[in-house]
């Protein structure tokens, strides 16, 4: 159970959820093709941004596919899995750039495909700074199942004058590339990124790759690299010896590794600070990662937030808040919550959930939680009934997920239809979607009967069905 929980918690941390992010068209394409959505999260996505030139950045998107979850078919002298992977970068709900290809994975026998074996995939795109969404879909072509991962990303411009640093790419392996390493080649190095950012017994070495830009050049110029590991509250657990390196050029690649042998199960942050010795200026990059050790208790220090003290919450308040966030969780995480043993585990989960969705961890206010609780209060005040709290109704669920609609077409009860209904319009989701709710019993509780949103109940004949009785 702990193993399942840590994987789900890691997913919550590493993939930033957003209440207002719609699912891209590649999910609908899969539905249209008659594919079934996988209930198992069998791949993980991550990204890193590097400088390309003065006006562009290089966005690298990488995925790790767990080969043990892929279905196989018998082949000559073995078995074979076959999957299609699609990468997309979207801007304003439209695909800016993307690629798709089909891979095969052959082994001699299914017994050789064990849990933990990963298949890496990576693409590189040159884009301008801006706000985008990354969408990745993997289709198991034998099982006819698919899964989509999608999240927002802000690509910031790099300085062209002052010292600057790229994202940190955490990797399972980095070594000199003697041959063509294909998409995994980075400045003469083979870099296999770890999209899960999970380390532990089976992979105790955390390799990391960064690029440092705009260093001052001279015959004796050097730069410093300071590295530290921070705990989940931002306190420094360990500092590494300062690295002093010569400046071979204005832009350099810095690669190193460290062991997690002394770290317990939990979430940490690697901080890298590069210092230009000539100017004394610095650039800093942070990257979160996980350490997992089987059968080791998961421990977290609660985040200090004057608006959220999980230890001060009553058991009833904890249970209510866990229920209220269920709409943002996938089936596996909801199951993990049910399996949590004891109130301490539930408090830990709740604390980690809000922390992982905090859009700005440099402040003590969690804007994500503040907005969500505001919507929760609205749902309870507007849509609550004698039998149900407002957040658990259909309209409450949609309000929690997407906020208030841009427009409500309200049809109160009339004698002609013998019923009442509402049409909610969201203009910024998937190019515009609607939700239709009907008050079937004339008691003020509206049931969702139709929506054009991907993944929602879709019944274009709802009116005839509801009002022809």
URZI-V181232 format. One line per field, one symbol per residue. ss: DSSP state (~ for helix, > for strand, _ for the rest). psi: psi as a letter, one per 30 degrees, with the letter a starting at -180 (. if undefined). burial: b if it has 9 or more other C-alpha atoms within 8 Angstrom, else e. Layout:
BEGIN
ss->???
psi->???
burial->???
END
This chain:
BEGIN
ss->_~~~~~~~~~~~~~__________~~~~~~~~___>>_____>>>>>>>>>_____>>>>>>>>>>~~~___>>>__>>>>>>>>>>>>>>__>>>>>>>>>>>>>>__~~~_____>>>>>>>>>>__>>>>>>>>>>>____>>>>>>>>>>>________>>___>>>>>>>>_____~~~>>__>>>>>____>>>____>>>>>>>>>________>>>>>>>>>_____>>>>___>>>>_____>>>>>>>>______>>>>>>>>>>>_____>>>>>>>>>>>_________________~~~__~~~~~~~~~~_~~~__~~~~~~~~~___~~~~~~~~~~~~~~__________~~~~~~~~~~~~~~~~~______~~~_~~~~~~~~~____>>>>>>>>____>>>>>>>>______>>>>>>>_______>>>>>__________~~~~~~__
psi->eeeeeeeeeeeeefjklkfgjlklffeeeeefgglkkkfkjglkklllklkeafflljkkkllkkjfffkllkklkgalklklkkkkkkkkhgkjelllklklkjklelfffjlkfkkjkkklkkjllkaklkkkkkkjjfefhllkkkkllkjjkkkkfelklkllkjklfkklkjfljgbfgkjhgkjjjkjffhklbefifkjkkklkklhkkklfgkllkjkklkkafggkkekklkkkjlljflfklkkkallkgegklkaklkkkkkkkjeefgllkkkkkklkkkkkgkkkkkkkkjjffjjfffkleeeeeeeeefgffgkleeeeeeeefkjleeeeeeeeeeeeefgjfjgflfkjeeeeeeeeeeeeeeeegklefkleffleeeeeeeefaklfkkjkjlklfefhlllkjkkjfgkhgjllkkkkjeghgfjkkkfkkgkkflkjifgeeeeegg.
burial->ebeebbebbbbbbbbbeebeeeebeebbebbeeebbeeeeeebbbbbbbbbbeeebbbbbbbbbbbbbebbbeeeeebbbbbbbbbbbbbbebebeebeeeeeeeebeeeeebeeebeebebbbebebbebbbbbbbbbbbbebbbbbbbbbeebebeeeebbbbbbbbbbbbbeebeeeeeebbeeebbbbbbbbbbbbeeebbbbbbbbbbbbbbeeebbbbbbbbbbbbbeebeebeeeeeeebeebbbbeeeeeebeeeebbbbbbbbbbbbbeeebbbbbbbbbbbbbeeeeeeeebbebeeebbeeeeeeebeebbebeeeebeebbbebbeeeeeeebbbbbbbbbbbbbbeeeeeeebbbbbebeebbeebbeebbbeeebbbbbbbbbbbbbbbebeebeeeebeeeeebbbbbbbbeebbebbbbbbbbbebeebbbbbbbbbeeebeeeebeeebbee
END
